[in-house]
């Protein structure tokens, strides 16, 4: 084990410890949807897929990803990991053809005491729908790998283990979906040197413009975000352009900019009012009722269009 791993481990422990303390006073219990009940519905919504996960512990969330993929006949590979930091499983669905690969990530774990609807069942639900749509209508010039990771909340453990052993030849870029269930504007973040001009960023901006989005209004490209992070950062270490993707309410753009770029300054004020979508982040209030189906849908549509544009 290296010093870096110890750092990730300690940060993960503190992260989870704080969440456990803050979430000790529980709100009304969350009742997750069963897979059987979901599959019985005539039309499976994105929000109902979120409800498969919310309120379950991390072992159940992980098992649910595999159960869902199997039940929907989506072929997937398993990536087991076990270190002193923890153990678990990530799952990958790959579709399309060609030399180049785009990786889209959604972590399936949540912090203790949080139902984990927006962080990050929202991303898992979006990737599940994308997997189904792309298998029916696969891209011909690129492969899309939809990766459901474990251990993100303990310092991107699943992603760090994944990049050590997985085949990464031809990976042209990575987007890690985080909090994609509230709002109407897309934010691509960690758009920073040396990858600030990466073809993936340009392609995504072009795709969004083609869908009618406007820069700095309905989509934003944001630089390196301090404090917050996600699985994509494990891919930076491998020299792969990798970014976060989050949905936010347009009306909150300025408070959000201040919140994420200066998280320590005015920390007390931020505890009183954290702008959406951070008002529920890592709390017992991160429930599916707070999500907006339109946010889940616009992210799915944008990523579907992106994959087909590459
Ligand atoms: Zn997350």
Boltz pocket constraint, residues with backbone or C-beta under 6 A from the ligand:
constraints:
  - pocket:
      binder: B
      contacts: [[A, 107], [A, 109], [A, 119], [A, 120], [A, 152], [A, 177], [A, 178], [A, 179], [A, 229]]
      max_distance: 6.0
